[in-house]
């Protein structure tokens, strides 16, 4: 006896037979009966009489597009809306970027791109296909699992035990639906696609860790264990890449660091003669990298030895900074980072006192903007919410101030405790890791900053490895990472929805779970018994 189809399609109604099939499908894939009823109630019913006369009443529209199984129609509707919304958002962003953000700046003439090669179109198409394929594949593997669990499929299960065990597994639909992630390959392989892949992969590992933690796998972890431990790893790698492989380092991240290190990266003095050259910030950082390669040469003061060569030939561009440096400096790196102050500790303390207020103002504005949607809580409990906001601002400011200052100040520390030839370049990694230890200060609220930094570090580390020949890239490797990450998210959601948190709503929408009937779930539970036959 053939198994009952859990998603039966009813025979067409009289209204469907009389209507044009193309028009019926177009209406069905545009608006559902419920959406049309809402549209009719709030818009069409208030339109001019001529429009109301030509518009279909909601009951007639429902009869026209009536179908008991609206899964495919709903999937196509959602996919088309994602395409339109993404395309519209990208066009709007281009207008804002072109007319507002670049006003008064010289603009480059962008070459015209064929419509089929347009990145915006391909991104919209990629996301809409991802949603459509994910829903269709999830339904397909769910139906396949349902049919294989029937008593009639017992002979097949006995002949193919391994295949049957895989296809009838509880997570089979979740893994099968993740194959829709290959739709990301429609979008060109640029930085955005890599960023999406890394983001999904790291979030999937985060959800898997939470699921294992809830299952008691990490019951004996110490009190200090947490996500802040990602920060030393990330900052150690990023600082090394910033100095030696800046082309593999995120530019915005580097600009933020340089903008908040005036005490260490010397700026051109206002009174400096305009006809004389001054090394740029990138030149100063490149010179520090060259000092590492030269095993950190000592400082010879031109004030004390005016006739002696004071700089190596590859570091002569630092002469405007080191020539007036304090004669008591003994290390060239210290004379470069803080030439007028001979004390490394004084420079570090001065940096903390100078940078903390600036970062506190920045994060006060930043967190206030994101707190605006919660204005009702501020009205109800102003003292509590303001206190929480102030704590968050202070912790984040202290964390970043200490991290940046320690990363730079560690160079002076290592110069005083390490021999010149000990870890000449690796000490940058160690210094960045020491700076990342400040994440402990913000361990309760800096979760997002830690994950953001580790994502940047993964991207940078991969590019450094390719640049130095440590490994070779695989064509479409970022798409494979995305598919695996999507599969892990789906499996964790299937096993433990609470581990996914608020993202669970998005995963459920990606599957189209609101379209599944409760009767199908009950039927699957009943058919589970047939697997034992």
C-alpha positions as CSV (number, residue, x, y, z in Angstrom):
1,X,0.0,0.0,0.0
2,X,1.4,3.4,-1.0
3,X,2.2,5.8,1.8
4,X,0.0,8.8,2.3
5,X,1.5,12.0,1.0
6,X,1.9,14.3,4.0
7,X,1.5,17.3,1.7
8,X,-1.5,16.5,-0.6
9,X,-2.6,18.9,-3.3
10,X,-6.4,19.3,-3.6
11,X,-8.3,19.3,-6.9
12,X,-8.8,22.7,-8.5
13,X,-12.0,24.6,-7.6
14,X,-14.5,25.9,-10.2
15,X,-13.1,29.4,-10.0
16,X,-9.6,28.0,-10.6
17,X,-10.7,26.1,-13.7
18,X,-12.3,29.2,-15.3
19,X,-9.4,31.5,-14.6
20,X,-6.3,31.8,-16.7
21,X,-3.6,29.5,-15.3
22,X,-0.9,32.1,-15.9
23,X,-2.9,34.8,-14.1
24,X,-3.8,32.5,-11.3
25,X,-0.1,31.5,-10.7
26,X,1.0,35.1,-10.9
27,X,-1.5,36.1,-8.3
28,X,-0.7,33.1,-6.1
29,X,3.0,33.9,-6.2
30,X,2.4,37.5,-5.4
31,X,0.0,37.6,-2.5
32,X,-1.5,35.0,-0.3
33,X,-5.3,35.2,0.5
34,X,-4.5,36.5,4.0
35,X,-2.2,39.2,2.6
36,X,-4.8,40.2,0.0
37,X,-7.5,40.4,2.6
38,X,-5.3,42.8,4.7
39,X,-4.4,44.8,1.6
40,X,-8.1,45.0,0.6
41,X,-9.1,46.1,4.1
42,X,-6.6,48.9,4.5
43,X,-6.0,50.1,1.0
44,X,-8.4,48.9,-1.7
45,X,-11.5,49.5,0.3
46,X,-10.5,53.2,0.7
47,X,-9.7,53.6,-3.0
48,X,-11.9,55.4,-5.6
49,X,-15.1,53.5,-6.7
50,X,-13.6,52.6,-10.0
51,X,-10.7,50.8,-8.4
52,X,-12.9,49.0,-5.8
53,X,-15.2,47.9,-8.6
54,X,-12.4,46.2,-10.6
55,X,-10.7,44.7,-7.6
56,X,-11.6,41.1,-6.6
57,X,-13.4,40.6,-3.2
58,X,-11.2,38.7,-0.7
59,X,-13.5,35.6,-0.8
60,X,-13.3,35.4,-4.6
61,X,-9.5,35.9,-4.6
62,X,-9.1,33.2,-2.0
63,X,-11.2,30.8,-4.2
64,X,-9.0,31.7,-7.2
65,X,-5.7,30.9,-5.6
66,X,-7.0,28.3,-3.2
67,X,-4.6,25.4,-2.5
68,X,-4.2,23.3,0.6
69,X,-0.5,23.0,0.1
70,X,0.8,26.5,-0.3
71,X,4.3,25.7,0.6
72,X,5.9,26.2,-2.8
73,X,3.9,29.3,-3.4
74,X,4.9,30.8,-0.1
75,X,8.6,29.9,-0.7
76,X,8.5,31.7,-4.1
77,X,6.7,34.7,-2.6
78,X,9.3,35.0,0.1
79,X,12.2,34.5,-2.4
80,X,10.8,37.2,-4.7
81,X,10.4,39.6,-1.8
82,X,13.9,39.0,-0.6
83,X,15.2,39.8,-4.1
84,X,13.2,43.0,-4.3
85,X,14.1,44.2,-0.8
86,X,17.8,43.4,-1.3
87,X,18.0,45.1,-4.7
88,X,16.1,48.2,-3.4
89,X,18.3,48.5,-0.3
90,X,21.5,48.3,-2.3
91,X,20.2,50.9,-4.8
92,X,19.3,53.2,-1.9
93,X,22.7,52.7,-0.3
94,X,24.4,53.6,-3.6
95,X,22.3,56.8,-3.7
96,X,23.2,57.7,-0.1
97,X,26.8,56.9,-0.6
98,X,27.1,58.8,-3.9
99,X,25.1,61.9,-3.0
100,X,25.7,62.4,0.8
101,X,28.8,60.6,2.0
102,X,31.0,61.7,-0.9
103,X,29.7,65.2,-1.2
104,X,32.5,67.6,-1.9
105,X,35.0,64.9,-2.7
106,X,36.3,64.0,-6.2
107,X,34.5,61.0,-7.5
108,X,35.9,58.4,-9.9
109,X,34.0,57.6,-13.1
110,X,32.9,54.1,-12.6
111,X,32.8,51.9,-15.7
112,X,29.4,50.6,-16.7
113,X,28.9,47.0,-15.7
114,X,26.6,44.6,-17.7
115,X,23.4,43.9,-15.9
116,X,24.1,40.2,-15.6
117,X,27.5,40.9,-14.0
118,X,26.2,43.6,-11.6
119,X,27.3,42.7,-8.0
120,X,24.1,44.1,-6.6
121,X,21.9,42.0,-8.9
122,X,24.0,38.8,-8.2
123,X,23.9,39.4,-4.5
124,X,20.1,39.8,-4.5
125,X,19.8,36.7,-6.7
126,X,22.1,34.7,-4.5
127,X,20.1,35.5,-1.3
128,X,16.7,34.9,-2.9
129,X,17.9,31.6,-4.4
130,X,19.3,30.6,-1.0
131,X,16.0,31.1,0.7
132,X,14.0,29.3,-2.1
133,X,16.4,26.3,-2.3
134,X,16.6,26.0,1.5
135,X,12.8,25.7,1.8
136,X,12.4,23.4,-1.1
137,X,15.2,21.1,0.0
138,X,14.0,21.0,3.6
139,X,10.6,20.0,2.4
140,X,12.0,17.4,0.0
141,X,14.1,15.7,2.7
142,X,11.3,15.9,5.2
143,X,9.0,14.1,2.8
144,X,11.7,11.6,1.9
145,X,12.3,10.8,5.6
146,X,8.6,10.5,6.2
147,X,8.2,8.0,3.4
148,X,11.2,6.0,4.4
149,X,9.8,5.6,7.9
150,X,6.6,3.9,6.7
151,X,6.1,0.1,6.9
152,X,6.1,-0.2,3.2
153,X,9.7,1.0,3.0
154,X,10.9,-1.7,5.4
155,X,12.4,-3.8,2.6
156,X,14.4,-0.8,1.3
157,X,15.7,-0.1,4.8
158,X,16.8,-3.7,5.2
159,X,18.6,-3.8,1.8
160,X,20.3,-0.4,2.4
161,X,20.8,0.0,6.2
162,X,23.5,2.7,6.0
163,X,21.6,4.9,3.5
164,X,18.4,4.4,5.3
165,X,20.0,5.3,8.6
166,X,21.3,8.6,7.1
167,X,18.1,9.6,5.3
168,X,15.8,8.8,8.2
169,X,18.0,10.6,10.8
170,X,16.4,13.4,12.6
171,X,18.9,15.8,11.3
172,X,18.8,14.6,7.6
173,X,16.4,17.4,6.5
174,X,18.5,20.0,8.3
175,X,21.7,18.8,6.6
176,X,20.1,18.4,3.2
177,X,18.6,21.9,3.3
178,X,22.1,23.3,4.0
179,X,23.1,22.4,0.5
180,X,21.2,25.5,-0.5
181,X,24.2,27.4,0.7
182,X,25.9,26.8,-2.6
183,X,23.6,29.5,-3.9
184,X,26.1,31.9,-2.4
185,X,28.4,31.0,-5.3
186,X,26.2,33.1,-7.6
187,X,27.7,36.2,-6.0
188,X,31.2,37.1,-7.1
189,X,34.0,35.9,-4.9
190,X,35.1,39.2,-3.3
191,X,35.6,40.3,0.3
192,X,31.9,40.4,1.1
193,X,31.4,36.8,0.3
194,X,34.4,35.9,2.4
195,X,33.0,38.0,5.3
196,X,29.6,36.2,5.0
197,X,31.2,32.8,5.1
198,X,33.4,33.6,8.1
199,X,30.5,35.1,9.9
200,X,28.2,32.1,9.4
201,X,31.1,29.7,10.3
202,X,32.0,31.5,13.6
203,X,28.3,31.8,14.6
204,X,27.8,28.1,13.9
205,X,30.7,27.2,16.2
206,X,29.3,29.6,18.8
207,X,25.9,27.8,18.7
208,X,27.6,24.4,18.8
209,X,29.6,25.4,21.9
210,X,26.4,26.7,23.6
211,X,24.6,23.4,22.8
212,X,27.5,21.4,24.3
213,X,27.7,23.6,27.3
214,X,23.9,23.1,28.0
215,X,24.5,19.4,27.7
216,X,27.0,19.6,30.5
217,X,30.2,19.1,28.5
218,X,32.0,22.0,30.2
219,X,30.6,21.7,33.7
220,X,34.0,22.0,35.4
221,X,35.3,25.1,33.6
222,X,36.9,27.8,35.9
223,X,35.1,31.0,36.7
224,X,37.4,33.1,34.5
225,X,36.7,31.0,31.4
226,X,34.7,32.9,28.7
227,X,34.7,34.5,25.2
228,X,37.1,37.2,26.3
229,X,39.9,34.6,25.8
230,X,39.4,35.0,22.1
231,X,40.7,38.5,22.3
232,X,44.4,37.7,23.1
233,X,44.5,35.3,20.1
234,X,42.9,37.8,17.8
235,X,44.9,40.9,18.9
236,X,48.2,38.9,18.8
237,X,47.6,37.9,15.2
238,X,46.2,41.2,14.1
239,X,49.1,43.3,15.5
240,X,51.6,41.1,13.8
241,X,49.7,41.4,10.5
242,X,49.3,45.2,11.0
243,X,53.1,45.6,11.2
244,X,54.4,43.1,8.6
245,X,51.4,42.4,6.3
246,X,49.3,45.5,6.2
247,X,47.8,44.5,2.9
248,X,46.2,41.5,4.7
249,X,44.9,43.7,7.5
250,X,41.4,45.4,7.6
251,X,42.0,49.1,6.8
252,X,39.2,50.5,8.9
253,X,40.4,48.6,12.0
254,X,44.0,49.9,11.4
255,X,42.8,53.5,10.9
256,X,40.9,53.2,14.2
257,X,44.0,52.1,16.0
258,X,46.2,54.8,14.5
259,X,43.7,57.5,15.3
260,X,43.8,56.6,18.9
261,X,47.6,56.2,19.4
262,X,48.9,59.8,19.1
263,X,51.2,59.2,22.0
264,X,53.1,56.4,20.3
265,X,52.7,57.1,16.5
266,X,54.1,60.6,16.2
267,X,52.2,63.1,14.2
268,X,53.7,66.0,12.3
269,X,54.1,68.9,14.7
270,X,52.1,72.1,13.8
271,X,55.3,74.2,14.0
272,X,57.3,71.9,11.8
273,X,58.5,73.6,8.6
274,X,56.2,72.8,5.7
275,X,59.1,72.4,3.3
276,X,60.6,69.5,5.3
277,X,59.3,66.0,5.0
278,X,57.8,64.0,7.9
279,X,57.3,60.3,7.9
280,X,53.7,59.1,7.6
281,X,52.0,56.8,10.0
282,X,52.5,53.9,7.7
283,X,56.1,54.7,7.2
284,X,56.6,54.7,11.0
285,X,55.0,51.3,11.3
286,X,57.0,49.9,8.4
287,X,60.1,51.2,10.1
288,X,59.2,49.4,13.3
289,X,58.9,46.2,11.2
290,X,62.4,46.9,9.8
291,X,63.8,47.3,13.3
292,X,62.4,43.8,14.0
293,X,64.3,42.4,11.1
294,X,67.5,44.2,12.2
295,X,67.1,42.7,15.7
296,X,66.1,45.9,17.4
297,X,69.2,48.2,16.9
298,X,70.2,50.5,19.8
299,X,69.7,54.3,19.7
300,X,72.7,56.6,19.0
301,X,71.7,60.1,19.9
302,X,72.6,62.7,17.2
303,X,72.8,65.3,20.0
304,X,75.6,63.4,21.8
305,X,77.3,62.1,18.6
306,X,76.6,64.7,15.9
307,X,79.3,63.3,13.5
308,X,78.5,59.6,13.9
309,X,76.0,57.7,11.8
310,X,73.0,57.3,14.1
311,X,70.5,55.4,11.9
312,X,70.8,52.3,9.8
313,X,70.6,53.0,6.0
314,X,67.1,51.5,5.8
315,X,65.7,53.7,8.6
316,X,66.9,57.1,7.6
317,X,63.3,58.3,7.0
318,X,62.9,58.4,10.8
319,X,65.5,61.1,11.1
320,X,62.9,63.9,11.7
321,X,61.6,62.0,14.7
322,X,64.8,60.5,16.2
323,X,67.1,63.5,15.7
324,X,65.6,65.7,18.5
325,X,64.9,62.6,20.7
326,X,65.9,62.7,24.3
327,X,69.6,61.6,24.6
328,X,68.9,59.2,27.5
329,X,67.0,56.8,25.2
330,X,68.9,53.5,24.7
331,X,66.6,51.8,22.2
332,X,65.8,53.1,18.7
333,X,62.2,51.8,19.0
334,X,61.6,53.9,22.2
335,X,63.2,56.9,20.5
336,X,60.7,56.4,17.6
337,X,57.6,55.8,19.7
338,X,58.1,58.5,22.4
339,X,61.1,60.6,21.5
340,X,60.5,63.5,23.9
341,X,59.8,61.3,27.0
342,X,62.6,59.0,28.1
343,X,60.4,57.0,30.5
344,X,58.4,54.2,28.9
345,X,56.1,54.0,32.0
346,X,55.3,57.7,31.9
347,X,54.4,57.5,28.2
348,X,52.1,54.5,28.9
349,X,50.3,56.3,31.8
350,X,50.0,59.5,29.8
351,X,48.5,57.5,26.9
352,X,45.9,55.9,29.2
353,X,44.9,59.3,30.7
354,X,44.7,60.9,27.2
355,X,43.0,58.2,25.2
356,X,40.4,57.1,27.8
357,X,38.3,60.3,27.7
358,X,38.3,60.3,23.9
359,X,37.1,56.7,23.7
360,X,34.6,57.2,26.5
361,X,33.0,60.0,24.5
362,X,32.9,57.9,21.4
363,X,31.3,54.9,23.0
364,X,28.9,57.0,25.0
365,X,27.5,58.3,21.7
366,X,27.7,54.8,20.1
367,X,25.8,53.0,22.9
368,X,23.3,55.8,23.3
369,X,22.2,55.5,19.6
370,X,21.7,51.8,20.0
371,X,19.8,52.4,23.3
372,X,17.2,54.6,21.6
373,X,14.8,51.8,20.7
374,X,14.6,51.0,24.4
375,X,13.6,54.5,25.4
376,X,10.5,53.1,27.3
377,X,12.8,51.4,29.7
378,X,14.7,54.6,30.3
379,X,11.4,56.4,31.1
380,X,10.2,53.6,33.4
381,X,13.6,53.1,35.2
382,X,15.9,55.9,34.3
383,X,18.4,55.4,37.1
384,X,18.8,51.7,36.5
385,X,19.2,52.1,32.7
386,X,21.5,55.1,32.9
387,X,23.7,53.2,35.4
388,X,23.9,50.1,33.1
389,X,24.7,52.4,30.1
390,X,27.5,54.1,32.0
391,X,29.0,50.8,33.2
392,X,29.0,49.5,29.6
393,X,30.7,52.7,28.3
394,X,33.3,52.7,31.0
395,X,34.1,49.0,30.6
396,X,34.4,49.1,26.9
397,X,36.5,52.3,27.0
398,X,38.8,50.8,29.6
399,X,39.2,47.6,27.7
400,X,40.1,49.3,24.4
401,X,42.3,51.9,26.0
402,X,44.2,49.3,27.8
403,X,44.4,46.9,24.8
404,X,45.8,49.5,22.4
405,X,48.2,51.1,25.0
406,X,49.5,47.7,26.2
407,X,50.1,46.5,22.7
408,X,52.3,49.5,21.9
409,X,53.8,49.7,25.4
410,X,54.8,46.1,25.4
411,X,57.5,46.9,22.8
412,X,59.3,49.0,25.4
413,X,58.8,46.3,28.0
414,X,60.3,43.6,25.8
415,X,63.2,45.8,25.0
416,X,64.1,46.1,28.6
417,X,63.7,42.4,29.6
418,X,64.5,40.5,26.3
419,X,67.8,40.2,24.5
420,X,67.8,41.9,21.1
421,X,67.9,38.6,19.2
422,X,65.2,36.8,21.3
423,X,61.9,36.7,19.3
424,X,62.6,39.8,17.3
425,X,59.4,39.6,15.2
426,X,57.3,37.2,17.3
427,X,57.3,39.7,20.2
428,X,54.6,41.6,18.2
429,X,52.3,38.6,18.6
430,X,53.1,38.4,22.3
431,X,52.5,42.1,22.8
432,X,49.2,41.9,21.0
433,X,48.2,39.0,23.2
434,X,49.1,41.0,26.3
435,X,46.9,43.8,25.1
436,X,44.1,41.4,24.4
437,X,44.1,40.3,28.1
438,X,42.3,43.6,28.8
439,X,39.2,41.8,27.5
440,X,38.8,40.5,31.0
441,X,37.7,43.9,32.0
442,X,34.8,43.8,29.6
443,X,34.1,40.1,29.8
444,X,30.4,40.6,30.7
445,X,29.5,43.0,27.9
446,X,32.2,42.8,25.3
447,X,31.0,39.5,23.7
448,X,30.3,41.2,20.3
449,X,33.7,42.9,20.2
450,X,35.5,39.6,20.9
451,X,33.7,37.8,18.1
452,X,34.2,40.7,15.7
453,X,37.9,40.7,16.4
454,X,38.3,36.9,16.0
455,X,36.5,37.1,12.6
456,X,38.9,39.8,11.4
457,X,41.8,37.7,12.7
458,X,40.6,34.6,10.8
459,X,40.3,36.6,7.6
460,X,43.7,38.3,8.1
461,X,45.4,35.0,9.0
462,X,44.1,33.3,5.9
463,X,45.3,36.1,3.7
464,X,48.7,36.1,5.3
465,X,49.0,32.4,4.8
466,X,48.2,32.7,1.1
467,X,50.6,35.6,0.7
468,X,53.5,33.7,2.3
469,X,52.7,30.4,0.7
470,X,51.7,28.5,3.8
471,X,48.7,27.1,1.9
472,X,46.9,27.5,-1.4
473,X,43.3,28.7,-1.7
474,X,40.6,26.4,-3.0
475,X,38.3,27.9,-5.7
476,X,34.9,28.4,-4.0
477,X,36.4,27.5,-0.6
478,X,34.5,30.3,1.1
479,X,31.2,28.8,-0.3
480,X,32.1,25.4,1.1
481,X,32.8,27.1,4.5
482,X,29.4,28.8,4.3
483,X,27.6,25.5,3.5
484,X,29.3,23.7,6.4
485,X,28.5,26.6,8.8
486,X,24.9,26.6,7.7
487,X,24.7,22.9,8.2
488,X,26.0,23.2,11.8
489,X,23.5,26.0,12.5
490,X,20.6,23.8,11.2
491,X,21.7,20.7,13.1
492,X,22.1,22.7,16.4
493,X,18.7,24.3,15.8
494,X,17.2,20.8,15.3
495,X,18.8,19.4,18.4
496,X,18.6,22.4,20.8
497,X,16.7,25.5,19.7
498,X,17.6,27.4,22.8
499,X,21.3,27.2,22.0
500,X,20.6,29.3,18.8
501,X,18.9,32.1,20.8
502,X,17.1,34.8,18.8
503,X,18.6,33.6,15.6
504,X,16.3,30.6,15.8
505,X,13.4,32.7,14.4
506,X,15.5,33.4,11.4
507,X,16.4,29.7,10.9
508,X,12.7,28.8,11.3
509,X,11.8,31.4,8.7
510,X,14.5,30.1,6.4
511,X,13.0,26.7,6.6
512,X,9.4,27.9,6.2
513,X,8.4,26.2,9.4
514,X,5.3,28.3,9.7
515,X,3.9,26.5,6.7
516,X,4.2,23.0,8.2
517,X,1.0,21.6,9.7
518,X,1.0,20.1,13.1
519,X,-0.6,17.0,11.6
520,X,2.5,16.2,9.7
521,X,4.6,16.3,12.8
522,X,2.3,13.9,14.5
523,X,2.3,11.7,11.5
524,X,6.1,11.6,11.5
525,X,6.1,10.6,15.1
526,X,3.7,7.7,14.4
527,X,5.8,6.6,11.4
528,X,8.9,6.5,13.6
529,X,7.7,3.2,14.9
530,X,7.8,1.7,11.4
531,X,11.6,2.1,11.4
532,X,11.9,-0.7,13.9
533,X,10.2,-3.2,11.6
